[in-house]
C-alpha cells in the first residue's frame, strides 16, 4: 500500500541525514508542509535544534509578490527556518533520496490573519470572534484562500497536494494555553458554537428562510443547559437537531454546505489550472458534513467529483475507521482513499498496532496510508513503524 509520511521543511533543512532516514522507513512519499499554521514542534534528531516555534501561520516558500501586490489579505512569510525557500530546499533533498513529494497546505486556519484582520473571522452566537477561524463565506477570505491554495500547492518538485482545513473552521482549536475544557462540549454543542454570525452568514441564513436574530437566540437558548452541566452528551447529527430543533439545524447546515462546497470547487479548480496534467489533489476530510476543523465535513459523492481523493482520520478504535471509511468504500481504484494514522505515542498514536490498523483500514477500502508525523516521532516509534511497513509490503 502506498504510504506517505508527514514532514515539515525544518525537519529536513539543515539535517543531511533526514532524507535517508525517512526513505528507510519504507515510505514512498512525503507530504511536506508548504503553508502551515502556528505551532511549537519538537525536532528530536535535528543536529542544529530541538524546538522550532512557528509563531504564526505562514507559507514556507517566498510568496509571489506580483500575485499579492496591493492586496489586504496576503500570506505571511516564515522567519524560523534558516532558508530563503525551505520548502524547495527540503523537496530537493527528499527527491535525492528517491522520495516523491506532495505539498501539504493548511487553508482556513490562521490566528494571525484574524488578529490583523478581525472582520475576516467567524463570529459565534454570543458575538465572540474566533481569530483562528477565517469565515469562508466572506468574499475577501474566499479570494485569498483560492489564490493561496494555487500558489502553495503547486510548487516545483511537488507531484500533488493535500489540502487541510479546506472548509469551515470553528470552536475546536489547539490554542496556546487552552482553558476551555471546564465544560464538556459534545458534537451538538461544538456545532452550535461553530456557527458563524458575521454579516455575510446572517444574510446566508436569511436566504434559507431564517431570521438571523431569532436563530442566534435559539442557539443561545439551546446551549444554556450546556453551561450548567445538564446538556446532553449525545453525539452525531441527530444530537444537533435534538438540541436546536431539526428544521433550524437543517437550514444552517444547508447554508454551510453550500459555502463549503463552492469553496472546495473553486480551490481545486484553481490548483488544477495552475498545475501540470496529472497533478493529484486530495482533501483532508470527514464524511460527517456538519464537522469542521482540519478534517472538514464533506459529502463523499460530492468531494470525489471535485478532488482525486481524500485523507481521512483513522487513528483509534475499529469503529472510528469504520465510520470514516465506510462512505468512501467501493469508489474505484482511481480514487485515493488514504487512511491517516498517528504514529507518535505522545500524541495519542499507536505505532505498535500500525500493521493491524493499516490492514483493517485496507479491508474497509483504504488504498493508501498517511503517517502522522515522521518528524515528531521518537526513534523507538520510527523503528516500530519501519518494521510494520516492511511486513505490510
C-alpha positions in Angstrom: 0.0 0.0 0.0 1.4 3.4 -1.0 2.4 5.3 2.2 3.3 8.9 2.8 4.8 10.4 5.9 4.1 14.0 7.0 7.0 16.3 7.5 7.8 20.0 8.0 10.6 21.6 5.9 12.5 22.3 9.1 12.7 18.6 9.8 14.9 18.3 6.7 16.7 21.7 6.1 20.0 21.5 8.0 19.8 17.8 8.6 21.6 15.9 5.8 20.6 12.5 7.4 16.9 13.2 7.3 16.0 12.2 3.7 17.6 8.7 4.0 16.1 8.2 7.5 12.7 8.8 6.1 13.2 6.7 3.0 14.5 3.8 5.2 11.1 3.8 7.0 9.7 2.1 3.8 7.5 5.1 2.7 7.4 6.1 -1.0 6.2 9.7 -0.4 6.5 12.7 1.9 3.6 15.1 2.5 5.6 18.3 3.1 4.1 21.4 4.6 4.1 24.4 2.2 1.6 26.6 4.1 1.1 25.8 7.8 -0.5 27.2 11.0 1.4 28.3 14.1 2.9 25.5 16.1 5.7 24.5 18.5 7.4 21.4 17.2 9.9 19.1 18.6 12.8 18.0 16.3 14.3 15.1 18.2 17.0 14.2 15.7 18.0 17.5 14.1 21.7 18.4 14.5 21.0 22.1 14.9 17.9 22.5 17.1 15.4 20.7 19.3 12.4 23.0 19.2 11.0 25.0 16.3 8.5 27.7 17.2 6.4 28.7 14.2 4.9 31.8 15.7 2.2 32.4 13.1 0.5 30.8 10.1 2.8 31.3 7.2 4.0 30.0 3.8 7.2 28.1 3.8 8.4 29.5 0.5 8.8 33.0 -0.9 5.3 34.2 -2.0 4.9 35.7 -5.4 5.0 39.4 -4.8 3.2 40.1 -8.1 0.3 37.9 -7.2 -0.2 39.6 -3.8 0.8 43.2 -4.6 -1.8 45.7 -3.3 -3.9 43.0 -1.6 -5.0 43.5 2.0 -5.1 39.7 2.7 -1.9 38.0 1.8 0.2 35.2 3.2 2.9 35.8 5.8 6.4 34.7 5.2 8.1 32.3 7.7 11.1 33.5 9.7 12.1 30.4 11.8 13.9 28.3 9.3 17.3 29.5 8.0 16.5 29.3 4.3 15.0 31.6 1.7 12.9 28.8 0.4 12.7 25.9 3.0 10.1 24.0 1.0 12.2 23.9 -2.1 15.3 23.0 -0.2 13.6 20.1 1.5 12.0 18.9 -1.7 15.4 18.7 -3.4 16.9 16.7 -0.5 13.9 14.3 -0.3 13.8 13.8 -4.0 17.5 12.9 -3.9 16.6 10.0 -1.6 14.1 8.7 -4.1 11.0 10.1 -2.4 8.0 11.7 -4.1 6.9 14.9 -2.5 3.3 16.3 -2.3 2.6 19.7 -0.8 0.6 20.0 2.4 -1.4 23.2 2.5 -3.4 24.4 5.5 -6.0 26.9 4.3 -8.8 28.3 6.6 -6.8 28.3 9.9 -4.7 31.3 10.8 -4.7 33.2 14.1 -2.5 36.0 12.7 -4.9 36.6 9.8 -7.7 37.0 12.3 -5.7 39.2 14.6 -4.6 41.5 11.8 -8.0 41.5 10.1 -10.7 40.9 12.7 -13.6 41.3 10.3 -12.5 38.1 8.5 -13.1 35.8 11.5 -16.0 33.5 12.4 -18.3 35.2 15.0 -20.3 32.9 17.3 -23.9 33.4 18.5 -22.6 35.4 21.5 -20.6 37.8 19.4 -17.2 36.3 20.2 -14.7 36.3 17.4 -12.5 33.2 16.6 -9.3 34.8 15.2 -8.0 31.3 14.3 -11.0 30.6 12.0 -11.5 32.7 8.9 -15.1 32.8 7.8 -15.1 31.1 4.4 -18.4 32.7 3.4 -16.7 36.1 3.2 -15.7 37.0 -0.4 -12.4 38.5 0.6 -11.5 35.4 2.5 -12.5 33.1 -0.3 -10.4 35.0 -2.8 -7.4 34.8 -0.5 -7.8 31.1 0.1 -8.2 30.3 -3.6 -5.1 32.1 -4.5 -3.2 30.7 -1.5 -4.1 27.2 -2.5 -3.0 27.6 -6.1 0.3 29.1 -5.1 1.2 26.9 -2.1 0.0 23.6 -3.6 1.8 23.9 -7.0 5.4 24.2 -6.0 8.4 23.0 -8.1 9.0 19.3 -7.4 5.6 18.6 -5.9 3.6 15.9 -7.7 0.4 16.6 -5.9 -1.1 18.3 -2.9 -3.1 17.6 0.2 -5.4 20.4 1.3 -6.2 20.7 5.0 -8.9 23.0 6.5 -10.5 23.5 3.1 -13.9 24.3 4.6 -15.3 25.6 7.9 -13.2 26.0 11.0 -15.0 26.6 14.3 -14.7 26.4 18.0 -12.3 23.5 18.4 -8.7 24.6 18.3 -5.5 23.5 19.9 -4.8 27.1 21.1 -1.8 28.2 23.2 -2.6 27.6 26.9 -6.2 26.4 26.2 -8.6 26.8 29.1 -11.8 25.6 27.5 -12.2 22.0 28.9 -14.1 23.0 32.1 -17.4 22.3 30.3 -17.6 19.3 28.1 -18.9 20.1 24.6 -20.4 17.2 22.7 -21.0 17.1 18.9 -24.1 19.2 19.1 -22.6 22.0 21.2 -19.4 22.0 19.1 -21.6 22.6 16.0 -23.6 25.4 17.6 -20.5 27.1 19.0 -19.0 26.9 15.4 -22.0 28.6 13.7 -20.9 32.0 12.3 -23.0 35.1 12.7 -20.9 37.6 10.7 -22.9 39.9 8.3 -22.3 37.5 5.4 -23.5 34.4 7.3 -26.5 36.3 8.6 -27.5 37.1 5.0 -26.9 33.5 4.2 -29.2 32.3 6.9 -31.9 34.7 5.7 -31.6 33.2 2.3 -32.5 29.9 3.9 -35.7 31.4 5.3 -34.2 32.1 8.8 -34.4 35.3 10.8 -30.7 35.7 11.9 -31.6 37.3 15.3 -34.1 34.6 16.1 -31.6 31.9 15.1 -28.9 33.4 17.3 -31.4 33.5 20.2 -32.3 29.9 19.5 -28.6 28.8 19.5 -28.0 30.6 22.9 -31.2 29.0 24.3 -30.1 25.6 23.1 -26.7 26.0 24.7 -27.9 27.2 28.0 -28.1 23.7 29.6 -24.6 23.0 28.4 -23.1 25.8 30.6 -24.9 24.5 33.6 -23.6 20.9 33.1 -27.0 19.5 32.2 -26.6 19.3 28.5 -26.9 16.0 26.5 -23.7 14.1 25.8 -25.3 12.6 22.7 -23.1 12.6 19.6 -23.9 12.7 15.9 -26.1 15.0 13.7 -29.3 13.8 15.4 -28.0 15.4 18.6 -27.7 18.7 16.9 -31.3 18.5 15.7 -32.4 17.5 19.2 -30.6 20.5 20.8 -31.5 23.2 18.2 -34.5 21.7 16.5 -34.4 19.6 13.3 -35.7 22.4 11.0 -33.3 25.1 12.2 -30.4 22.6 12.2 -31.0 21.5 8.6 -31.3 25.1 7.4 -28.0 26.1 9.0 -26.3 23.1 7.5 -27.7 23.8 4.0 -26.1 27.3 4.1 -22.8 26.0 5.4 -22.7 23.1 3.0 -23.3 25.4 0.0 -20.5 27.6 1.1 -18.0 24.8 1.8 -18.8 23.0 -1.5 -18.3 26.1 -3.6 -15.0 26.9 -1.8 -13.8 23.4 -2.4 -14.8 23.5 -6.1 -13.0 26.9 -6.5 -9.9 25.9 -4.7 -9.4 22.6 -6.5 -10.2 24.3 -9.8 -7.5 26.9 -9.2 -5.0 24.3 -8.2 -5.7 22.3 -11.3 -5.4 25.4 -13.5 -2.0 26.2 -12.0 -0.7 22.6 -12.2 0.5 20.3 -15.0 -1.7 17.4 -16.0 -1.6 14.5 -13.6 -1.1 16.7 -10.5 -3.0 15.0 -7.7 -5.4 16.9 -5.5 -6.6 15.4 -2.2 -8.6 16.9 0.7 -8.3 16.1 4.4 -11.9 15.3 5.2 -14.5 13.8 7.4 -17.7 12.1 5.9 -20.0 13.8 8.5 -20.9 17.0 6.6 -21.5 19.1 9.8 -18.0 18.6 11.1 -15.4 21.4 10.8 -11.7 21.8 11.5 -8.6 20.3 9.9 -10.7 17.4 8.5 -13.6 19.3 7.1 -17.1 17.7 6.8 -17.9 16.6 3.3 -20.4 14.5 1.3 -18.4 11.6 -0.2 -20.1 11.7 -3.6 -19.6 15.4 -4.0 -16.0 15.6 -2.8 -14.9 12.8 -5.1 -16.5 14.6 -8.0 -14.2 17.5 -7.2 -10.9 16.1 -5.9 -8.9 13.0 -6.7 -9.4 11.6 -3.3 -9.4 12.1 0.5 -7.2 11.7 3.5 -9.3 10.5 6.5 -8.6 10.5 10.2 -8.3 6.8 11.1 -6.4 6.7 14.4 -8.2 4.9 17.2 -10.6 2.0 17.6 -12.0 -0.1 14.7 -15.3 1.8 15.0 -13.5 5.1 14.1 -12.1 3.7 10.9 -15.4 2.0 10.0 -17.3 5.3 10.4 -14.9 7.4 8.3 -14.0 4.9 5.6 -17.5 3.4 5.1 -18.9 6.2 3.0 -15.9 6.0 0.7 -15.9 2.2 0.1 -16.2 0.9 -3.4 -15.4 4.1 -5.2 -12.9 2.6 -7.6 -9.2 2.2 -7.9 -8.7 5.6 -9.5 -9.9 7.3 -6.3 -7.4 7.8 -3.4 -8.8 6.9 0.0 -5.9 7.4 2.4 -6.1 6.3 6.0 -4.3 8.8 8.2 -2.8 7.1 11.3 -0.9 8.9 14.0 2.3 7.1 14.9 3.5 9.3 17.7 2.8 7.7 21.1 2.9 11.0 22.9 0.2 12.4 20.6 -2.2 9.6 21.1 -0.8 7.5 18.3 -0.3 3.7 18.3 2.7 2.6 16.2 2.6 -0.8 17.9 -0.8 -1.5 16.1 0.1 0.1 12.8 0.3 -3.2 10.9 -3.0 -4.3 12.3 -4.7 -0.9 11.9 -3.5 -0.5 8.3 -4.8 -3.9 7.4 -8.1 -3.1 8.9 -8.3 0.2 7.0 -7.5 -1.7 3.8 -10.3 -4.1 4.4 -12.6 -1.1 4.6 -11.5 0.3 1.3 -8.4 2.4 2.1 -5.8 2.1 -0.7 -3.1 4.4 0.8 -1.7 5.3 4.2 -0.6 8.6 5.8 1.6 8.6 8.8 1.5 11.5 11.2 4.2 12.6 11.8 7.7 11.3 10.9 9.5 14.5 12.1 7.8 14.5 15.5 8.1 10.7 16.3 10.8 9.3 18.6 13.4 6.9 17.4 11.6 3.9 19.0 8.3 5.0 17.3 10.1 5.2 14.0 11.7 1.8 14.5 8.3 0.2 15.1 6.9 2.0 12.0 9.7 0.7 9.8 9.1 -2.9 11.0 5.3 -2.6 10.4 5.8 -1.2 6.9 8.3 -3.9 6.0 5.7 -6.6 6.9 2.8 -4.8 5.1 4.9 -4.8 1.9 
